[in-house]
């Protein structure tokens, strides 16, 4: 799955208190963030992680939160 979202930041204070998640970042016991996608159905952002060959959903953020999205410019 290729994604044009490269990074998502959750929180109102981007520099000091937001949580940042980037594709390729190692998280949760050796898993790697595989992709970040926007679900049009419920207007949420979904983060998928991968370990070996298994890809699974990890986090979901609704649109009512302070969210900053950075897109991959190499698509």
C-alpha positions as CSV (number, residue, x, y, z in Angstrom):
1,X,0.0,0.0,0.0
2,X,1.5,3.3,-1.1
3,X,0.4,6.4,0.8
4,X,0.8,10.1,0.0
5,X,0.6,10.9,3.8
6,X,4.2,10.7,5.2
7,X,3.6,12.1,8.7
8,X,0.8,13.0,11.0
9,X,1.0,15.0,14.2
10,X,-1.7,14.9,16.8
11,X,-2.1,17.8,19.3
12,X,-2.7,21.5,19.3
13,X,0.9,22.5,20.3
14,X,2.8,21.1,17.3
15,X,6.3,21.9,18.5
16,X,6.1,21.0,22.2
17,X,3.3,18.6,23.0
18,X,2.0,16.9,19.8
19,X,2.6,13.2,19.1
20,X,4.3,12.7,15.7
21,X,4.0,9.5,13.6
22,X,5.9,9.0,10.4
23,X,5.9,6.2,7.8
24,X,9.0,4.1,8.4
25,X,9.2,5.0,12.2
26,X,9.8,2.1,14.6
27,X,7.1,1.8,17.2
28,X,5.5,-0.7,19.5
29,X,8.1,-3.5,20.1
30,X,9.8,-3.6,16.7
31,X,6.9,-2.8,14.5
32,X,7.3,-0.2,11.7
33,X,4.7,2.4,10.7
34,X,3.7,1.0,7.3
35,X,1.1,3.6,6.1
36,X,-1.1,6.4,7.2
37,X,-4.5,6.9,5.5
38,X,-7.6,9.0,5.6
39,X,-10.9,7.1,5.8
40,X,-13.5,9.1,3.9
41,X,-16.3,6.9,5.4
42,X,-15.8,8.2,9.0
43,X,-13.4,11.1,8.4
44,X,-10.6,9.6,10.5
45,X,-6.9,9.1,10.1
46,X,-5.6,5.5,10.4
47,X,-2.1,4.3,11.2
48,X,-1.1,0.8,10.1
49,X,2.0,-1.0,11.4
50,X,4.0,-3.9,10.0
51,X,6.1,-6.6,11.5
52,X,7.7,-9.1,9.1
53,X,4.9,-9.6,6.5
54,X,1.9,-8.8,8.7
55,X,0.2,-5.3,8.4
56,X,-2.4,-4.4,11.0
57,X,-4.3,-1.3,12.2
58,X,-2.6,0.4,15.2
59,X,-4.2,3.8,15.8
60,X,-7.2,5.8,14.7
61,X,-7.7,9.5,15.2
62,X,-11.0,11.3,14.4
63,X,-11.3,14.6,12.7
64,X,-12.3,16.4,15.9
65,X,-8.7,16.4,17.2
66,X,-6.0,18.9,16.3
67,X,-4.2,17.1,13.4
68,X,-1.4,18.2,11.1
69,X,-0.7,16.2,8.0
70,X,2.5,16.1,6.0
71,X,2.3,14.7,2.5
72,X,5.0,12.7,0.7
73,X,6.2,14.8,-2.2
74,X,7.6,11.7,-4.1
75,X,4.4,10.0,-5.2
